[in-house]
Amino acid sequence: MATAGTYWAAAPVVRRVRAYFAPVNRAAQTPVLFDASEQGEFDLDSPPAPWISLGWIRNFVRKPLGKMVPVVTGIPATVLEQTWELLDAQVSFHFQSWTKLTMALSTGSQHMNLLAAAGSAAPAADGGSAISAVMIQTGATSTFIPLAAADAATFAAGQMVAVDVDYTGQTGYVGTPVSGAYVKTPLTDVNYVRRVTFNVARIVSVTSAGLTLAEALPGGAPGLGMKAQALVGFVDREGGSFFPEWSALFVLEGSQGERIFYHYPRLQPVVGTVEKPLVPATDVSLPIEDKIKPLLVAPKYQGSLERIALTALCRAMPVTDPLDGELVLSYRSFLPAANTLI
């Protein structure tokens, strides 16, 4: 029997799923872990660092693909115990918007920046010769890039900027703060690291002192020797040998304040670039006026407008839980609503 002030909680009722991602340190093979006991009450609009909010997602599906097999013994054969023959799981979902990070998470290869081209650059599918990068002065922060006055004058408000070091022949993982590529043999493009870096932002204003950014750089304050370079967009490729890897957190908040967390320390894409058209009339996330609009126009125009959603299909990679040394793929945590029986 419930005591005064407590009640049996119904099954959680949620509207949508929130998605958060964080970069895995590929060189050290260290994922980002989420502790629901310490961080479970965080403001959904301001996730704890280094988690990055990607907003609402749709059609979130968890699919366990692991296979348990019985261990048999005796005559007649009798099941003695069970063991894992295969430890595998996948997760899929649709992003609601196109951004650099959502594009990167929905591709099975490296995701690159289209650096602003030099005037005489020969065309190239992933961007040709780029305009020169400029050296960042001392005193930089995650939202302000100090530049020499002449260098600042080459940028304009509304442009995007990539901030990272020159490529100088290094091999292995490159990119700040996310490993954007793995270089097997030395390259010759001095701008290669800035082509693959995730340390990008939009410029909101330009003065003779430098660039003010509309959002903080994911890598924080630029380090010594980093340079700034304008970019115009993004590009990724079907194919290649590089597999991106991310830590992921999916949050479902119930109508009574309860929260369900699905934490995947390591996710890698299973397929290449995938987009899915969502017809507005069947898109449940649209306002009602947008749902009925296709029904009010002439028949020949019906179905001509589509929302193109990025589709992510990822495989969960195992981690060793330091608590007991077990191999695991994901964690499911639940924070009940206040004053409910447990």
N, C-alpha and C positions, 0 to 999 in steps of 0.2 A: 504494500500500500504506500502511495506517495505521501510524504509529509507535507505540511503547510509550506507553500512557496515553491514546491517542486512539482514536476510533471513528467510524464513519459514523452520523450521527443519523437515526433514523426520522422519519417525518412526525409533527409534534406531536400529542400526545393531550391534549385539554383537557376539563375537566368543564363549565364554564360561562363566561360572559362577564361581566366587571366593567365597569360604566359610570361615567364621571365627566363632570361638566358644569361649565362656568364661564361667567359672564356676559360677553356682548359689550358693549363700550362703544359704545352706539348713537350717541351724540352725536358721538364722535370716529371712529366706524366702525372701531374697533380690536378684533379678536378676540384670544383668548388662545391663544398658540402653545405647543406641547409639543415639547421637545427631547429625543429619546430618548437622545442621547449624554451628556447631563448628568443627566437625570431618570429614565432608564429603569429604574433599580434601586430606585425608591421603594417603601416599604412600602405594599402594596395597601390596608391599613386606614387609612393616614394619608397621603393624597395631598398633593403640594405645593400651596401656595396659588397661585391662588384656586380650584383644582379642588375640587369637592364630590362625594363618593362617593354614588352611588345604589344601591350594592350589586350583587347579581346580576341579570341580565336573562335573558330566554328568547327563543328564536326570532329570534335576531339574523340579519338578512339584509341584505347589501349588493347593490345593484342598479345597475349602470352603465347609463345611458340615453343616453349620448353617441353621436353618429353621425359616423363617418368617411366621407368621400367621396373617390373617386379624381379626380385632375386628369389629364385625357386630352389628347392632342395627336396630330397627324399623321393620315395616311390610309394604311392603316386606323388607326382610333383606338387609341392605345396609352397605357396607364397610365404617366404620368410620375412622379407622386408622390401622396401622400395628404395630406388636410388635414381639420381638424375642421369639420363643418357645425353641430354642436350639442354643447355641453359641458354635460352634465347627469348627475346621479346621485341616488339615493335610498337611504335606510337605514330599516329598520323593526325593531321589537322589542317585547317585552312586559315591563312592569315587574312585579316580584314583590310590591310593596307600594303602598299609597296614602299619599302624603305631599303636602305643598304643592308641592314641586318636581316630583314625578312627574306630578301633575295638570296643572301648568303646561306640562310638556313634551309632554303628550299632547293639548293643545288648540290650536286655530288662532287663538285670540283672547286677550285679556288675562285674566289669572287674578287673582282678588280675594279679599280677606279679608272674612269676615262679622263686622264689628265688633259688639260687644255692644250690643244695642238699648236705647235709653232707654225708660223705663216706658210713656210715652204715644206711642211711635213708631207711625206708620201703616205697615202692612206694605208691603214692597217686595221684588221678586224678588231683587235683589242687595244687600239690607240697607237698612233705613230709617234714620231719625235715630238716631245712635249716642250712647252716653254720652260725656261730655266726656273729652278726653285731659288728662293731667297733665304738668306740666313736669318734666323730668329735671334733677336738681341736678348740681353739679360733682363730679368724681371718678369718673365712670362708666367701666366697662370693658366688654369684650365679653360678660362673664358676670354683671355686677352693675350694676343700675340704681338709683342713689341717688335717693330721693324724700323729700319732706316727710312727716312721720309721718302726717298726716291723709290724704294721697294714697295712701301705702302701704297704709293700712287698707282701701282700696276694692278691693284685689286679694286673691286667695287662691291658695294653693299648688295646682298642677294646672291653673290657667288658662293660656291662651296670651296673649301680648302682642305688639302691633305697635309698632315704634319708628321714627318718622320725623318730618319737619317738617310744619307746617301747610301747607295749600294756600292760596296767596295770590294766585291769578290767573295764575300762570305758565303759559306754553304750551311745547310741545315735549315731550321725553322727561322723565318724572318717575319717582321711586322710587330707593331706596338698598338695596343697591349695584347692583341690577338695574333696568334701565328697564322698569317694569311697565306703562306705557301711554304713548301719545303724545296730548297734549292739543292739539287744533286751535284751539279758541276758548275763552276764559276760562270757568271754571265757578264755581259758588257754594258748593259743599260744602267746608268748611274741612278735613274729614277725608279728602278724596279721595286724597291721597298715601299715607296710612296704609291706605286701602282696597286700593291696588294694590302696596304695598311688599312686598318679599321679606325685609325685615329683621324677622323674627318668631322667637319662641322660646317654649318652655314654661317656666313658673315652677315652680321646685322648692321654694322656701321664701320666706316673707315676714316681715320684721321691721320695726320702726319706722324703720329706716335705709333700707330699700328692698327690691328684688327680686333674689333669686339665681336665675339661669337654669340649666336643665338642660343647655343647649348654648350655644355661643358664637353671638352674632348674626352673620349673614353679612357685615354691613357693618362689623364691628369695634366699637370703642368709639363710642357715640353722640356725634355732634357737637353743638356749641353750638346751642341753640334747638330741639332735637328733643324730642318728647313721647312718652309711653307711653299706650297705649290697649288695653283688653282686647278679645279676639276669641273667637268660639266655633267657627269653622270656616272653610270656603273655598267659593268659588263661581266658576264660569266660564260663559261664554255661547257658544252656537252662533251664529256670525256676528260682525259688527263688522269694522272696517277695520284693526285693529292686528295685525301679524304678529310674534310673539315671535322672538327669535334667540339662539342659544346656541353656544358652542364645546363640542365633544364629544370624548371620548377613550374608546375601547373597548379593553380589555386582555384577551388570552387568555394564560394561563400554562400552559405545557406540563408534563407529568409529570416531565421531566428538568431543569426550571428555565428553559427557554427562554421568551421572551415575544414575542408578536406585538401590535403597537399599530396601531390604526386611528384616525387623528386627523383630525377634521373641524373646521377653524377656524370655519366658519359653517354652522349648520343652522337651517332654518326649517320649521315644520310644513306638510304638504301637505294635510291634511284637518282637520276639526274634531274634537270630542270623540268618541273611540271606546273602547268597552269590549268585552272578549271573555270570554265565560264559558268556564272550563276545568273540565271534569268531573273530579272527584277521581280516578276510576278510571284516567284517562288522563294525569293530571298527573305527569310523571316526576320532579318536584322533591319530591313528597310521600314521607314514610316508607312502607314497605311495608304497615304496618298500616292506614294511611289509604287506600291503594290498594284493598285487598281489602274494606274495610268496607262499601261499597255492595253487594257481592255477598252479604253475610251478613244483610242486613235483608230485611223483607218486600218482595215485588215492587212493591207500590204505592208504596213509598218510594224505589225505585231511581232514581238520577239527580236527586233533589230537592235535593241540595246541590251548589253550584257555586262555584268560585273565580272572582271577577270581576277580570280583569287589565286594567290600562290599556294601551292600544295606542298606540304612537307611530309615525308615518310622516312622515319628514322629507326635505326636499330640501336637497342640498348647494349652497351658494352659493359663487361663486368668490372667490378672493383672489389678489393678485399676489405671487408669490414674489420677495422682494428679491434672492435669489441671482442670478437671471438675467432677471427681469421677466416670467416666464411666468405665465399664468392657470392655477390649479389648484383642484381641488375637495377633495382629501383627500390624506393621506400614509399610507403603510403602512410600518412599521418592524419589523425583526426583530432580536432579540438572541439569538444562538445559545446553546445550553447549553454549559457549561464542557467543555473537552477534546474537542470534536467537530470533525471536519474540515469546512472551509468551502469 
